């Protein structure tokens, strides 16, 4: 997965962190958790606030 795979990342995060409310997560934690996903394989420095917001929004949608 790459940073641009925001929906797939969100689905994975919702599975690995099912007990977390995605509305309360800090972007620093979100960034760290994305990097820790087993299928994630992209440059850590390629993320930005817009990408992290997109991941968070997809995660919120998945959790509802």
N, CA, C and O atoms as a MOPAC input file, in Angstrom:
PM7 MOZYME 1SCF
protein

 N      0.83200 1    -1.18200 1     0.00000 1
 C      0.00000 1     0.00000 1     0.00000 1
 C      0.87700 1     1.24500 1     0.00000 1
 O      1.97600 1     1.26500 1     0.55500 1
 N      0.36300 1     2.25600 1    -0.62700 1
 C      1.03400 1     3.55800 1    -0.68300 1
 C      0.15900 1     4.59400 1     0.01600 1
 O     -1.00000 1     4.32000 1     0.32800 1
 N      0.70000 1     5.76100 1     0.25700 1
 C     -0.05900 1     6.83100 1     0.91700 1
 C     -1.33700 1     7.18000 1     0.16300 1
 O     -2.32000 1     7.60300 1     0.77000 1
 N     -1.32700 1     7.00900 1    -1.13700 1
 C     -2.50000 1     7.35500 1    -1.94400 1
 C     -3.64300 1     6.35400 1    -1.78400 1
 O     -4.76200 1     6.63200 1    -2.21500 1
 N     -3.39000 1     5.21300 1    -1.18200 1
 C     -4.41700 1     4.18700 1    -0.95400 1
 C     -5.16900 1     4.47300 1     0.34800 1
 O     -5.23000 1     3.63100 1     1.24400 1
 N     -5.73400 1     5.67100 1     0.43100 1
 C     -6.30900 1     6.13000 1     1.69900 1
 C     -7.45600 1     5.25500 1     2.19900 1
 O     -7.56800 1     5.01800 1     3.40200 1
 N     -8.30100 1     4.77700 1     1.30500 1
 C     -9.42100 1     3.93700 1     1.73400 1
 C     -8.91800 1     2.59700 1     2.26100 1
 O     -9.35800 1     2.14500 1     3.31800 1
 N     -8.01500 1     1.96800 1     1.54800 1
 C     -7.47500 1     0.68200 1     1.99300 1
 C     -6.73900 1     0.83200 1     3.32400 1
 O     -6.84800 1    -0.03000 1     4.19500 1
 N     -6.00100 1     1.91000 1     3.48000 1
 C     -5.31500 1     2.16800 1     4.74700 1
 C     -6.34100 1     2.29400 1     5.86900 1
 O     -6.16500 1     1.72100 1     6.94400 1
 N     -7.40600 1     3.04000 1     5.61900 1
 C     -8.44700 1     3.23000 1     6.63600 1
 C     -9.09700 1     1.90200 1     7.02100 1
 O     -9.36000 1     1.65700 1     8.19900 1
 N     -9.35400 1     1.05700 1     6.04400 1
 C     -9.94500 1    -0.25500 1     6.33000 1
 C     -9.00400 1    -1.07600 1     7.20600 1
 O     -9.43500 1    -1.69900 1     8.17700 1
 N     -7.74300 1    -1.07300 1     6.86500 1
 C     -6.75500 1    -1.80800 1     7.65900 1
 C     -6.67100 1    -1.25700 1     9.08700 1
 O     -6.63000 1    -2.02000 1    10.05300 1
 N     -6.64600 1     0.05400 1     9.20700 1
 C     -6.57800 1     0.66200 1    10.53900 1
 C     -7.80900 1     0.32600 1    11.36700 1
 O     -7.70100 1     0.09000 1    12.57000 1
 N     -8.97200 1     0.30300 1    10.73800 1
 C    -10.20100 1    -0.00900 1    11.47700 1
 C    -10.18000 1    -1.44800 1    11.97900 1
 O    -10.80200 1    -1.75600 1    12.99500 1
 N     -9.47600 1    -2.32500 1    11.28200 1
 C     -9.34300 1    -3.71200 1    11.72800 1
 C     -8.30400 1    -3.84500 1    12.83800 1
 O     -8.54800 1    -4.51800 1    13.84000 1
 N     -7.16200 1    -3.21600 1    12.66500 1
 C     -6.06900 1    -3.33000 1    13.64400 1
 C     -6.31100 1    -2.51200 1    14.90800 1
 O     -5.78200 1    -2.84200 1    15.96900 1
 N     -7.10100 1    -1.45300 1    14.80300 1
 C     -7.34900 1    -0.57100 1    15.94200 1
 C     -8.85200 1    -0.37800 1    16.12500 1
 O     -9.34800 1     0.74800 1    16.16900 1
 N     -9.55700 1    -1.48600 1    16.23100 1
 C    -11.02400 1    -1.46600 1    16.31800 1
 C    -11.53200 1    -0.74500 1    17.55900 1
 O    -12.66200 1    -0.25700 1    17.57500 1
 N    -10.71800 1    -0.67600 1    18.58200 1
 C    -11.13000 1    -0.04600 1    19.83800 1
 C    -10.87900 1     1.46200 1    19.87400 1
 O    -11.14900 1     2.10600 1    20.88700 1
 N    -10.37100 1     2.02500 1    18.78800 1
 C    -10.01300 1     3.44800 1    18.74500 1
 C    -11.09800 1     4.23400 1    18.00800 1
 O    -11.58500 1     3.81200 1    16.95900 1
 N    -11.46400 1     5.37600 1    18.57100 1
 C    -12.37500 1     6.29500 1    17.89200 1
 C    -11.53400 1     7.16200 1    16.95400 1
 O    -10.73300 1     7.97200 1    17.42200 1
 N    -11.70300 1     7.00500 1    15.63400 1
 C    -10.85400 1     7.74400 1    14.69700 1
 C    -11.03300 1     9.25900 1    14.76800 1
 O    -10.20200 1     9.99800 1    14.24000 1
 N    -12.08900 1     9.73000 1    15.40300 1
 C    -12.28900 1    11.17600 1    15.54500 1
 C    -11.33000 1    11.78100 1    16.56300 1
 O    -11.11000 1    12.99200 1    16.57200 1
 N    -10.76100 1    10.93600 1    17.41900 1
 C     -9.91100 1    11.44000 1    18.50100 1
 C     -8.41700 1    11.23500 1    18.26200 1
 O     -7.59800 1    11.63400 1    19.09000 1
 N     -8.06000 1    10.62700 1    17.15400 1
 C     -6.65000 1    10.30500 1    16.93100 1
 C     -5.85300 1    11.53500 1    16.48500 1
 O     -6.33100 1    12.36700 1    15.71400 1
 N     -4.64300 1    11.61600 1    16.98900 1
 C     -3.72300 1    12.67600 1    16.56500 1
 C     -3.01400 1    12.22900 1    15.29000 1
 O     -2.77600 1    11.03800 1    15.08900 1
 N     -2.68400 1    13.17900 1    14.44200 1
 C     -2.03300 1    12.84100 1    13.18300 1
 C     -0.66800 1    12.19900 1    13.40000 1
 O     -0.23600 1    11.39200 1    12.57600 1
 N      0.01400 1    12.53300 1    14.47400 1
 C      1.30800 1    11.89400 1    14.74000 1
 C      1.11200 1    10.39700 1    14.99500 1
 O      1.90300 1     9.57800 1    14.52700 1
 N      0.05900 1    10.04300 1    15.73700 1
 C     -0.22900 1     8.62900 1    15.98100 1
 C     -0.70900 1     7.95300 1    14.70300 1
 O     -0.30700 1     6.82900 1    14.40200 1
 N     -1.55900 1     8.62800 1    13.96200 1
 C     -2.06900 1     8.07300 1    12.71700 1
 C     -0.91400 1     7.76300 1    11.76300 1
 O     -0.87400 1     6.69200 1    11.15800 1
 N     -0.00300 1     8.67900 1    11.63500 1
 C      1.16800 1     8.49000 1    10.76700 1
 C      1.95900 1     7.25400 1    11.20700 1
 O      2.33700 1     6.42600 1    10.37800 1
 N      2.20000 1     7.13900 1    12.49200 1
 C      2.96400 1     6.00800 1    13.03900 1
 C      2.23500 1     4.69100 1    12.79600 1
 O      2.86000 1     3.69200 1    12.44000 1
 N      0.91800 1     4.68300 1    12.98800 1
 C      0.13500 1     3.46100 1    12.80700 1
 C      0.08900 1     3.03600 1    11.34400 1
 O      0.11800 1     1.84100 1    11.04800 1
 N      0.02000 1     3.99000 1    10.43600 1
 C      0.04100 1     3.64600 1     9.00800 1
 C      1.37100 1     2.98400 1     8.66100 1
 O      1.39900 1     1.96300 1     7.97400 1
 N      2.45900 1     3.55800 1     9.13100 1
 C      3.78300 1     2.99200 1     8.85000 1
 C      3.91800 1     1.57800 1     9.39700 1
 O      4.67700 1     0.77600 1     8.85400 1
 N      3.19100 1     1.26400 1    10.46400 1
 C      3.27900 1    -0.05300 1    11.09600 1
 C      2.41100 1    -1.11400 1    10.42300 1
 O      2.52500 1    -2.29800 1    10.74300 1
 N      1.55100 1    -0.70700 1     9.49900 1
 C      0.70100 1    -1.69400 1     8.81800 1
 C      1.57100 1    -2.65000 1     8.00300 1
 O      2.48200 1    -2.21600 1     7.29900 1
 N      1.28800 1    -3.95400 1     8.09800 1
 C      2.13600 1    -4.94700 1     7.40800 1
 C      2.22000 1    -4.75500 1     5.89400 1
 O      3.26900 1    -5.01600 1     5.30500 1
 N      1.16800 1    -4.31600 1     5.26800 1
 C      1.15400 1    -4.19000 1     3.81500 1
 C      1.59300 1    -2.80900 1     3.32900 1
 O      1.66200 1    -2.56800 1     2.12400 1
 N      1.88700 1    -1.91200 1     4.25100 1
 C      2.27500 1    -0.55400 1     3.85900 1
 C      3.72900 1    -0.53700 1     3.43200 1
 O      4.60500 1    -1.03000 1     4.14300 1
 N      3.97900 1     0.04000 1     2.25600 1
 C      5.33700 1     0.08200 1     1.71300 1
 C      5.51800 1     1.37000 1     0.91400 1
 O      5.48500 1     1.36500 1    -0.31700 1
 N      5.70900 1     2.46800 1     1.63500 1
 C      5.91600 1     3.75000 1     0.97300 1
 C      6.85100 1     4.59300 1     1.82700 1
 O      7.10500 1     4.27800 1     2.99000 1
 N      7.34500 1     5.63900 1     1.25100 1
 C      8.26000 1     6.54400 1     1.93300 1
 C      7.51800 1     7.28000 1     3.05100 1
 O      6.51800 1     7.94400 1     2.77800 1
 N      7.97200 1     7.18100 1     4.28600 1
 C      7.30600 1     7.86200 1     5.40400 1
 C      7.18700 1     9.37200 1     5.19500 1
 O      6.26600 1     9.99700 1     5.72100 1
 N      8.09700 1     9.95400 1     4.44400 1
 C      8.09800 1    11.39800 1     4.23600 1
 C      7.14000 1    11.86300 1     3.14700 1
 O      7.02200 1    13.06500 1     2.90800 1
 N      6.45700 1    10.94100 1     2.48700 1
 C      5.52800 1    11.31800 1     1.41700 1
 C      4.15200 1    11.70100 1     1.93700 1
 O      3.31600 1    12.18400 1     1.17400 1
 N      3.90800 1    11.49700 1     3.20400 1
 C      2.59700 1    11.86200 1     3.74700 1
 C      2.54000 1    13.36200 1     4.00700 1
 O      3.56400 1    14.03700 1     4.11400 1
 N      1.31200 1    13.86100 1     4.10400 1
 C      1.10900 1    15.25300 1     4.47600 1
 C     -0.24400 1    15.34500 1     5.17800 1
 O     -0.95100 1    14.34600 1     5.31100 1
 N     -0.59100 1    16.52100 1     5.61500 1
 C     -1.82200 1    16.69700 1     6.37100 1
 C     -3.05800 1    16.31800 1     5.53900 1
 O     -4.00900 1    15.74200 1     6.06600 1
 N     -3.03900 1    16.63500 1     4.26900 1
 C     -4.17500 1    16.32300 1     3.39800 1
 C     -4.39100 1    14.81600 1     3.30400 1
 O     -5.52800 1    14.34900 1     3.37200 1
 N     -3.32800 1    14.06200 1     3.15000 1
 C     -3.42500 1    12.59700 1     3.07200 1
 C     -3.91100 1    12.02700 1     4.39300 1
 O     -4.78400 1    11.15900 1     4.41100 1
 N     -3.35500 1    12.50400 1     5.49900 1
 C     -3.76600 1    12.00100 1     6.81300 1
 C     -5.23100 1    12.33100 1     7.09100 1
 O     -5.94500 1    11.52600 1     7.68900 1
 N     -5.67800 1    13.50100 1     6.66300 1
 C     -7.09700 1    13.85800 1     6.81900 1
 C     -7.98400 1    12.91900 1     6.01100 1
 O     -9.03600 1    12.49400 1     6.48900 1
 N     -7.56600 1    12.59300 1     4.78900 1
 C     -8.33700 1    11.68400 1     3.94900 1
 C     -8.42900 1    10.30100 1     4.58500 1
 O     -9.49400 1     9.68400 1     4.58000 1
 N     -7.32100 1     9.81400 1     5.13100 1
 C     -7.32500 1     8.51800 1     5.81400 1
 C     -8.27200 1     8.57100 1     7.00400 1
 O     -9.07700 1     7.66200 1     7.20500 1
 N     -8.17500 1     9.62900 1     7.78700 1
 C     -9.03300 1     9.76400 1     8.96400 1
 C    -10.51100 1     9.80000 1     8.56200 1
 O    -11.33700 1     9.15900 1     9.21100 1
 N    -10.84600 1    10.52300 1     7.52600 1
 C    -12.24500 1    10.61200 1     7.08700 1
 C    -12.77100 1     9.25400 1     6.62600 1
 O    -13.89800 1     8.87700 1     6.95100 1
 N    -11.96000 1     8.52600 1     5.87500 1
 C    -12.37300 1     7.17900 1     5.45500 1
 C    -12.54800 1     6.26800 1     6.67100 1
 O    -13.48500 1     5.47100 1     6.72200 1
 N    -11.66100 1     6.38400 1     7.63200 1
 C    -11.73000 1     5.57100 1     8.84200 1
 C    -13.00400 1     5.88500 1     9.61200 1
 O    -13.67100 1     4.97400 1    10.10200 1
 N    -13.34600 1     7.14800 1     9.72200 1
 C    -14.57600 1     7.54700 1    10.39700 1
 C    -15.78500 1     6.93100 1     9.67800 1
 O    -16.69800 1     6.41200 1    10.32100 1
 N    -15.78200 1     6.99100 1     8.35600 1
 C    -16.87800 1     6.40300 1     7.58100 1
 C    -16.95100 1     4.89200 1     7.79900 1
 O    -18.04200 1     4.33300 1     7.91200 1
 N    -15.80500 1     4.23800 1     7.85700 1
 C    -15.77600 1     2.79100 1     8.08200 1
 C    -16.29100 1     2.41300 1     9.46100 1
 O    -16.88100 1     1.34800 1     9.64100 1
 N    -16.06800 1     3.27800 1    10.42400 1
 C    -16.44900 1     2.94700 1    11.80400 1
 C    -17.91500 1     3.21200 1    12.08700 1
 O    -18.42600 1     2.78200 1    13.12100 1
 N    -18.59800 1     3.90400 1    11.20200 1
 C    -20.00900 1     4.22600 1    11.43200 1
 C    -20.95100 1     3.21300 1    10.83600 1
 O    -22.16800 1     3.35800 1    10.95300 1

